[in-house]
């Protein structure tokens, strides 16, 4: 994971953690005290976060304007909702999702056209195969003509 503005810190392996612990014990004169160090970049992020939380709304007049619009119900109007929905639909990620949904719906419609398997018809066909019914010349010819008719 990468957070913009904060440099990626190298991962500390378990071996390095053990070495750091051993060094801390030696430096502490045999005491097993835990030591926590917070990087400078993490401290900077925490300070900026606190500053943003405690900053008055007046620093950015848009905040007050947006808050007033939310409270007045401006964003609940149909044309605003449609504009936001249109923007979302135009995004490249959404196009891929819509395309996939269209494919799934098309496949579902195609599945409704597939006839149900009728056990009685299957049993009848199995019986005809077992009795060599389909080996008769006139049956073969009729079956071949049926296939050709279906294909045209």
WOHU-V404574 format. One record per residue. N is the residue number from 1. RES is the residue in one letter. OMEGA is omega as a letter, one per 40 degrees, with the letter a starting at -180 (none if undefined). Layout:
{{N RES OMEGA} {N RES OMEGA}}
//
This chain:
{{1 X a} {2 X i} {3 X a} {4 X i} {5 X i} {6 X a} {7 X i} {8 X i} {9 X i} {10 X i} {11 X i} {12 X a} {13 X i} {14 X i} {15 X i} {16 X i} {17 X i} {18 X i} {19 X i} {20 X i} {21 X i} {22 X i} {23 X a} {24 X i} {25 X i} {26 X a} {27 X a} {28 X i} {29 X i} {30 X i} {31 X a} {32 X a} {33 X i} {34 X i} {35 X i} {36 X i} {37 X i} {38 X a} {39 X i} {40 X a} {41 X i} {42 X i} {43 X i} {44 X i} {45 X a} {46 X i} {47 X i} {48 X i} {49 X i} {50 X i} {51 X i} {52 X a} {53 X a} {54 X a} {55 X i} {56 X a} {57 X a} {58 X i} {59 X i} {60 X a} {61 X i} {62 X a} {63 X i} {64 X i} {65 X a} {66 X i} {67 X i} {68 X i} {69 X i} {70 X a} {71 X a} {72 X a} {73 X a} {74 X a} {75 X i} {76 X a} {77 X a} {78 X a} {79 X i} {80 X i} {81 X i} {82 X i} {83 X i} {84 X i} {85 X i} {86 X i} {87 X i} {88 X a} {89 X a} {90 X a} {91 X a} {92 X i} {93 X a} {94 X i} {95 X i} {96 X a} {97 X a} {98 X i} {99 X a} {100 X i} {101 X i} {102 X i} {103 X a} {104 X a} {105 X i} {106 X i} {107 X i} {108 X i} {109 X i} {110 X i} {111 X i} {112 X i} {113 X a} {114 X a} {115 X i} {116 X i} {117 X i} {118 X a} {119 X a} {120 X i} {121 X i} {122 X i} {123 X i} {124 X i} {125 X i} {126 X i} {127 X i} {128 X i} {129 X a} {130 X a} {131 X i} {132 X i} {133 X a} {134 X i} {135 X i} {136 X a} {137 X a} {138 X i} {139 X i} {140 X a} {141 X i} {142 X i} {143 X i} {144 X i} {145 X i} {146 X i} {147 X a} {148 X i} {149 X a} {150 X a} {151 X a} {152 X none}}
//
